Amino acid sequence: MEVKTPSRLHITLIDLNGKIGRIDGGIGITLKKPSIVIKGEPAERSKIEFSGKVYSEKEYINKIKMATEKTLDYFDENTNFEFNVKKTYPAHAGLGSGTQTALATAKIISHYLGYECDARSLAKIVGRGGTSGIGVAAFENGGFIVDGGHSTSEKKDFLPSSASKASPPPILVNYNFPKDWKIIVAMPYSGRSISGNKEVNIFKKYCPIPLRDVEKICHIILMKMLPALIEKDIEEFGDCINKIQNLGFKKIERELQSKYVDKIIENMKSAGAVCAGMSSFGPTVYGITDSNAKDIANAAREVIGDEGEVIITNAQNKGAEIKK
């Protein structure tokens, strides 16, 4: 079996205050590129090999091994698997590689063991989706996603997905993203990579965030962003992205990232991007347009040079592609 997973932009977490009785929640967009492609099958010996251009090899090996162990333990099996990783993108860059790799691995193993599980079930098995549900929903259905976070009776602490044992949250919105809106993705190699204990400590230090920021974010999402998406009004949608950069946890993520990232975002906006922002903790940033995508991409490259990559892509309004 071969699984081609999408990447995703994580626009923001919604509620890291929790006063209303829920925490987390998120907004995201599924991307056609970059993607991860993993082929796997049962074998006499366990093996992980790579072909093509490889990023973050050690990180992918660790994620595949961890997902394999958890999936086999869950089904009480002891089968060996070999994997050929055909395509990757940088890990811990804000594009969701950890969740996509774990879900792809679990999908392959569960299929060969005779279980056809949906993405939510697989996420529970491999321990993903404990904070944001965007990656799980991107794997399952794609598109533009809003998830509803977790009840504070289930999840009492502010923690990133990598450290949370909560179940994947409910999906509140799953719309197709306009096909004619181009998304420019800039992946600098020299920005700050935030993961592991560093990420956990940030959540502990800065949460809860002010309730007023949460209220503003919810107002923007419900009364401006979602209507703009449905009406395909890119100017109104872009204004929401730009405003969110200075609110709530996204403001904290931006402040903790390198100023080099700010420069890329400003260059993209100066070149005509309707909006530009940072995905998750970064350093990946994105711009959205319906016209001059090449100019915006070139503006990002002026800053990045050879120390990163810039691609022009679209949203993917479907989940992972699976070849059995």
C-alpha positions as CSV (number, residue, x, y, z in Angstrom):
1,M,0.0,0.0,0.0
2,E,1.1,3.5,-0.8
3,V,-0.2,6.6,1.1
4,K,0.2,10.2,-0.2
5,T,-0.7,12.6,2.6
6,P,-1.3,16.3,2.2
7,S,0.4,18.9,4.4
8,R,-1.6,21.6,6.2
9,L,-1.5,25.2,7.3
10,H,-2.4,25.7,10.9
11,I,-3.8,29.3,11.0
12,T,-4.3,29.5,14.8
13,L,-5.5,27.8,17.9
14,I,-8.7,29.4,19.0
15,D,-9.2,29.2,22.8
16,L,-6.2,28.8,25.1
17,N,-8.1,30.4,28.0
18,G,-10.7,27.7,28.8
19,K,-13.1,29.8,30.9
20,I,-16.1,28.6,28.9
21,G,-15.3,25.0,29.6
22,R,-13.4,24.1,26.4
23,I,-9.9,24.6,25.3
24,D,-7.9,24.4,22.0
25,G,-9.9,24.5,18.8
26,G,-8.2,25.3,15.6
27,I,-8.5,26.6,12.0
28,G,-6.5,25.1,9.1
29,I,-6.2,24.6,5.3
30,T,-5.2,21.4,3.6
31,L,-2.5,21.8,1.0
32,K,-1.8,19.8,-2.2
33,K,2.0,20.5,-1.9
34,P,4.2,19.7,-0.2
35,S,3.3,16.1,0.5
36,I,4.5,12.9,2.2
37,V,4.5,9.6,0.3
38,I,5.1,6.3,2.2
39,K,4.9,2.8,0.7
40,G,4.7,-0.1,3.1
41,E,4.1,-3.8,3.3
42,P,4.7,-6.8,5.6
43,A,8.2,-8.2,5.5
44,E,10.6,-10.7,7.1
45,R,12.5,-7.9,8.7
46,S,11.6,-4.4,9.8
47,K,13.2,-1.8,7.5
48,I,12.8,1.9,6.7
49,E,14.5,3.3,3.6
50,F,14.3,6.5,1.6
51,S,14.2,7.4,-2.0
52,G,14.2,10.7,-3.7
53,K,14.9,14.0,-2.0
54,V,14.8,13.6,1.8
55,Y,14.3,16.1,4.6
56,S,14.6,15.4,8.3
57,E,15.4,11.7,7.8
58,K,15.9,11.0,11.5
59,E,12.6,12.6,12.5
60,Y,10.7,10.5,9.9
61,I,12.4,7.3,11.1
62,N,11.4,8.1,14.7
63,K,7.8,8.9,13.8
64,I,7.4,5.7,11.7
65,K,8.9,3.5,14.4
66,M,6.7,5.0,17.1
67,A,3.5,4.7,15.0
68,T,4.4,1.2,14.1
69,E,5.0,0.2,17.7
70,K,1.7,1.8,18.9
71,T,-0.3,0.3,16.1
72,L,1.0,-3.2,16.5
73,D,0.5,-3.0,20.3
74,Y,-3.0,-1.8,19.8
75,F,-3.9,-4.8,17.6
76,D,-1.8,-7.2,19.6
77,E,0.3,-8.2,16.6
78,N,3.9,-8.9,16.0
79,T,4.3,-8.5,12.2
80,N,7.4,-6.9,10.7
81,F,6.9,-4.1,8.1
82,E,9.2,-2.5,5.6
83,F,8.6,1.1,4.5
84,N,9.9,3.1,1.6
85,V,9.6,6.9,2.2
86,K,9.4,8.4,-1.3
87,K,8.7,12.0,-0.5
88,T,9.0,14.2,2.6
89,Y,9.1,17.9,3.7
90,P,10.9,19.5,6.6
91,A,9.8,18.3,10.1
92,H,8.9,20.7,12.9
93,A,8.3,23.4,10.3
94,G,4.6,24.1,10.9
95,L,3.2,21.8,8.2
96,G,2.1,18.9,10.3
97,S,4.5,16.2,9.2
98,G,4.3,14.3,12.6
99,T,0.6,13.7,12.3
100,Q,0.6,12.9,8.6
101,T,3.5,10.4,9.0
102,A,2.0,8.7,12.0
103,L,-1.5,8.3,10.3
104,A,0.0,7.1,7.0
105,T,2.1,4.5,8.9
106,A,-0.9,3.3,11.0
107,K,-3.1,3.2,7.8
108,I,-0.7,0.9,6.1
109,I,-0.3,-1.4,9.0
110,S,-4.0,-1.6,10.0
111,H,-4.9,-2.4,6.3
112,Y,-2.5,-5.4,6.1
113,L,-3.7,-6.6,9.5
114,G,-7.3,-6.6,8.1
115,Y,-8.7,-3.5,9.8
116,E,-10.1,-0.6,7.8
117,C,-9.9,2.3,10.3
118,D,-10.9,5.9,9.7
119,A,-8.4,8.7,10.5
120,R,-10.0,9.6,13.9
121,S,-9.6,6.0,15.1
122,L,-6.0,5.8,13.8
123,A,-5.2,9.1,15.5
124,K,-6.3,7.7,18.9
125,I,-4.1,4.6,18.3
126,V,-1.0,6.6,17.5
127,G,-1.7,9.5,19.9
128,R,-2.3,12.4,17.6
129,G,-4.9,15.1,17.6
130,G,-4.7,15.8,21.3
131,T,-4.6,19.5,20.8
132,S,-5.5,20.4,17.2
133,G,-7.7,18.3,15.0
134,I,-6.6,20.0,11.8
135,G,-4.1,17.4,10.8
136,V,-6.4,14.4,11.4
137,A,-9.2,16.1,9.4
138,A,-6.8,17.0,6.6
139,F,-5.8,13.3,6.3
140,E,-9.5,12.3,6.3
141,N,-11.3,14.9,4.2
142,G,-9.0,17.8,3.3
143,G,-10.3,21.3,2.7
144,F,-10.8,24.2,5.1
145,I,-11.3,23.0,8.7
146,V,-12.4,24.3,12.0
147,D,-12.3,22.0,15.0
148,G,-14.1,22.5,18.3
149,G,-11.4,21.7,20.8
150,H,-11.7,19.7,24.0
151,S,-13.9,19.8,27.1
152,T,-11.9,20.8,30.1
153,S,-13.4,17.7,31.8
154,E,-11.3,15.6,29.4
155,K,-8.3,17.8,29.0
156,K,-7.4,19.9,32.0
157,D,-4.0,21.3,30.9
158,F,-2.7,23.5,28.1
159,L,-0.5,21.1,26.1
160,P,0.6,20.6,22.5
161,S,-0.6,17.6,20.5
162,S,2.7,15.8,21.0
163,A,2.2,15.8,24.8
164,S,-1.6,15.5,25.1
165,K,-3.5,12.2,25.5
166,A,-6.9,13.7,24.6
167,S,-8.9,12.3,21.8
168,P,-9.1,14.2,18.5
169,P,-11.6,17.0,18.7
170,P,-15.0,17.3,16.9
171,I,-14.9,18.9,13.5
172,L,-17.3,21.9,13.3
173,V,-16.6,23.1,9.8
174,N,-15.2,21.3,6.7
175,Y,-15.6,23.4,3.6
176,N,-14.0,23.2,0.1
177,F,-11.4,26.0,-0.3
178,P,-11.7,28.0,-3.5
179,K,-9.7,26.4,-6.3
180,D,-8.7,29.7,-7.9
181,W,-7.1,31.0,-4.7
182,K,-3.3,30.3,-4.9
183,I,-1.3,29.6,-1.7
184,I,2.3,30.5,-1.7
185,V,4.2,28.5,0.9
186,A,7.7,29.6,2.0
187,M,9.8,27.1,4.0
188,P,12.9,28.8,5.4
189,Y,15.6,26.4,6.7
190,S,17.0,29.0,9.2
191,G,13.9,29.9,11.2
192,R,13.4,28.6,14.7
193,S,12.1,25.0,15.1
194,I,9.9,24.6,18.1
195,S,8.9,21.1,19.3
196,G,9.2,18.7,22.2
197,N,9.8,20.0,25.7
198,K,10.4,23.5,24.3
199,E,6.8,23.5,22.9
200,V,5.4,22.1,26.2
201,N,7.1,24.9,28.2
202,I,5.7,27.6,26.0
203,F,2.2,26.4,26.6
204,K,2.8,26.3,30.3
205,K,4.4,29.8,30.4
206,Y,1.9,31.7,28.2
207,C,-1.5,30.0,28.9
208,P,-4.1,30.9,29.7
209,I,-4.3,33.7,27.2
210,P,-6.6,36.7,27.7
211,L,-10.3,35.9,27.3
212,R,-10.8,39.1,25.3
213,D,-8.4,37.8,22.6
214,V,-10.4,34.5,22.4
215,E,-13.6,36.5,22.0
216,K,-12.1,38.6,19.2
217,I,-10.9,35.5,17.4
218,C,-14.3,33.7,17.7
219,H,-16.0,36.9,16.4
220,I,-13.7,37.1,13.4
221,I,-14.1,33.4,12.5
222,L,-17.9,33.2,12.9
223,M,-19.0,36.6,11.5
224,K,-16.3,37.3,8.9
225,M,-14.0,34.4,8.0
226,L,-16.6,31.7,7.4
227,P,-19.0,34.0,5.4
228,A,-16.1,35.3,3.3
229,L,-15.0,31.7,2.5
230,I,-18.6,30.7,1.5
231,E,-19.0,33.9,-0.6
232,K,-15.5,33.5,-2.0
233,D,-14.5,37.0,-1.0
234,I,-10.8,36.8,-0.8
235,E,-10.3,40.4,0.5
236,E,-12.5,39.8,3.5
237,F,-11.0,36.3,4.1
238,G,-7.5,37.8,3.9
239,D,-8.3,40.5,6.3
240,C,-9.2,37.8,8.9
241,I,-5.8,36.1,8.4
242,N,-4.0,39.4,8.8
243,K,-5.9,40.3,12.0
244,I,-5.4,36.9,13.6
245,Q,-1.6,37.3,13.4
246,N,-1.8,39.8,16.3
247,L,-4.3,38.0,18.5
248,G,-4.2,35.2,21.1
249,F,-1.7,32.3,20.9
250,K,-0.8,33.2,17.3
251,K,0.6,36.5,18.5
252,I,2.8,34.6,21.0
253,E,3.9,32.1,18.2
254,R,4.9,35.1,16.0
255,E,6.8,36.8,18.8
256,L,8.8,33.7,19.6
257,Q,9.8,33.1,16.0
258,S,12.8,34.7,14.2
259,K,12.4,38.2,12.8
260,Y,13.6,36.7,9.6
261,V,10.1,35.2,9.3
262,D,8.5,38.6,9.7
263,K,10.6,39.9,6.8
264,I,9.3,37.1,4.5
265,I,5.7,37.9,5.5
266,E,6.1,41.6,4.9
267,N,7.8,41.0,1.5
268,M,4.9,38.8,0.4
269,K,2.3,41.4,1.4
270,S,4.3,44.2,-0.3
271,A,4.3,42.1,-3.5
272,G,0.5,41.9,-3.4
273,A,-0.5,39.0,-1.2
274,V,-4.0,39.6,0.1
275,C,-2.8,38.1,3.4
276,A,0.2,36.4,4.8
277,G,0.8,34.6,8.0
278,M,2.8,31.9,9.8
279,S,1.6,28.3,10.1
280,S,1.6,27.0,13.6
281,F,5.0,27.8,15.4
282,G,6.6,28.2,12.0
283,P,9.0,28.8,10.5
284,T,6.8,28.1,7.4
285,V,4.8,31.1,6.3
286,Y,2.2,31.5,3.6
287,G,0.5,34.1,1.4
288,I,-2.9,33.8,-0.4
289,T,-3.8,35.5,-3.7
290,D,-6.1,35.1,-6.7
291,S,-3.8,36.8,-9.2
292,N,0.0,37.5,-8.9
293,A,1.3,34.3,-7.3
294,K,4.7,34.3,-9.1
295,D,5.4,37.9,-7.9
296,I,4.7,36.9,-4.3
297,A,6.8,33.8,-4.6
298,N,9.7,35.8,-6.0
299,A,9.3,38.3,-3.1
300,A,9.7,35.5,-0.6
301,R,12.7,34.1,-2.5
302,E,14.4,37.5,-2.2
303,V,14.6,36.9,1.5
304,I,15.1,33.2,1.6
305,G,17.7,32.8,-1.2
306,D,19.1,29.3,-1.1
307,E,18.3,28.8,2.5
308,G,14.8,27.4,2.0
309,E,12.1,26.7,-0.6
310,V,9.1,28.5,-1.9
311,I,6.3,26.7,-3.7
312,I,3.0,27.8,-5.3
313,T,0.1,25.4,-4.5
314,N,-3.6,25.2,-4.0
315,A,-5.8,23.8,-1.2
316,Q,-6.6,20.1,-1.4
317,N,-10.3,19.5,-1.0
318,K,-9.9,15.7,-0.3
319,G,-7.9,13.6,2.1
320,A,-4.9,11.3,1.7
321,E,-4.6,9.4,-1.5
322,I,-4.3,5.6,-0.9
323,K,-3.2,3.0,-3.5
324,K,-3.8,-0.5,-2.3
